[in-house]
Amino acid sequence: MKLTPLQKRAERKARNQSGLDMNLVALIDIFTILIFFLMSSTGIEVLTNARAVKLPISTAEKAPRQTIVVAVSDTDIVVDGRKVASVAEAIALQDDLIPGLKAELDLLASRQVVGADKDGSSKAVTIMGDKALPYSLLRKVMYTSARANFTEIAFAVQRKT
């Protein structure tokens, strides 16, 4: 049996209509991933702040760089989330060098060049010190960082709003 052109067109239309189901869940997933990617790559860098550390307020405008973070609370000295010394022990030391902090910074420096210049000679560390800490403790942390060959030392502050 031979079909007329009108019948052929009607048959093609009926065959193609069943394949028009769109999966909106897949499209929503794609847009969610796209939005997440755009939000995470905007260039805003925020240091994670330990709840125990109350940063001083400043009018600093310079954005933080990705470096090793030394958080000094009223009880502990923590390097990138790992406790390396207690504040009481560090204050009690007669010398300015904090052995646990120096060992951890030496270990991190040997693994990778963090915050290095193009020639690889300079390393950076950011100190998140509680605003109520004595200067003598912060001086010891800075001295220990310098002894571990971290020549660029920055302090994390809270931006004044």
N, C-alpha and C positions, 0 to 999 in steps of 0.2 A: 504494500500500500504506500502510495506516494503522498507526502504531506504538502500542503500548500505553504507558501511563504508566510502567511499569516499564522498558520498552525505551528510552523517551526519557531517563529518568534515567540509565541505564547508558551511553547514548551521550554525554550531557553530562559524566558523570564521566570517561569515556575521553578526551574532548576537552580537558578542563581539567587532567588529570594531566600532560600533556606540557609545559605552560607553567610548571611549578613549579621550574625550574632557577634557583638563586640564585647570583649571582656574588659569591663571598666576597672576591675580590681587590679589588673596588671598595669593599666595606665596610672592609677592612683599610686601604686608602688613606685613606678618610675618617677613621678613628680615628687613624691616624698623624698626619694634618694637625691634627686636633683636639688631640691630646696635645702636638704641637709648639707650637701656638698658646697653649695653656694654660701651658706651661713658659716661653715667651718673654714672656708678659704678666703674670708674677707680681709685677713691681715691683722686682725686684732689679737694681740697676745696678752694673756692675763696670767699672772703667777697664781698658782694655787696657794691659798692662804690657810695655814693651820689655824684652827679655832683658838688654840692656846696663845697664839701670837697676836698681840694688838699693835699694829703698825703705827708709826707716827704719821701725822698728817702733814702734807707738803704741797707746794704749788708747782711741783716738777711737771714738766710737759713731755719729757722724753719717754718713749714707750720702752718697756722692758725687752731685753734680748733673751733668747733661749740659752740659758747657762745652767751650771750646777747651782742648786739652791741649798744654802745652809740656813736652816730655821733654828733660831735660838729663842726658846720660850723661857718661862720662869723656872722650869725644872729640867729640861732636856736640850741637848744639841743634836739636831737631826739633819742628815745629809741625804737629800732626795728620798725622804721617807724612811730612812734607816737611822735608828738611834746610835750615835757613836760615843757620846759622853753625857754625863749629868752636869748640870750647871754648878752644883755644890762642889763636885770634884774639880771642875775647871777653875772656880774662884779660889779654892784652897791651894792650887798649885803655886809654888814659888816662882817657877819659870813661866814665861809667856807662851811657851809651846804646849799645845794640848795634844797628847800622843794619839788618842783615838781619832780625833779629827784629822790629824796629819796622815795617819795610816789610810783612812778612807779616801782622802783627797788624792794621795799618791796612787791608790788603786784605781780611782776613776780617771786620773790623768794618764795612766799607763794603758787603759783600755781604748781611749779615743781622745782625739784633740777636740775639746769642747770650746766653742766660742773663739776659735783660733783665727788669727789674721791669715792673710794669703801665704805668708812665709812659714806659718805654723809655730812661730816663736812665742806667741802670747796666748794665755788662757784666761778665761773670765769666770768669776764666781759672783753670785748674788747673795747677800746676807739679809735674811728676814729677821731682824732683831726686835724683840718686844720693846715698846717705848719706855718701859719702867726699868730696863736692865741697866746696871752700872756700866760706865764707860770702860772701866778696867777689863770687864769680861769681853766687851766688843773689841777692845784693843788686842786681847789674846786671840780672838777668832781671826782678826785681820792679820796678825803676825803669823799665825799658823798657816793661813791661806797663802801668804807671801812665801813662807818657807817651803810650801809644796809647789812653788813655781806658778802660782796663779797671780799674774801681775795686774790684772784688771779686776778691781773689787768694787762692786756697786751695792748700794743699800736699797732695799725695797721699801717704799712708802705708800701711803694711801693718798690718792689724789683729792685735794680739797675741792668740794663741790660748791 
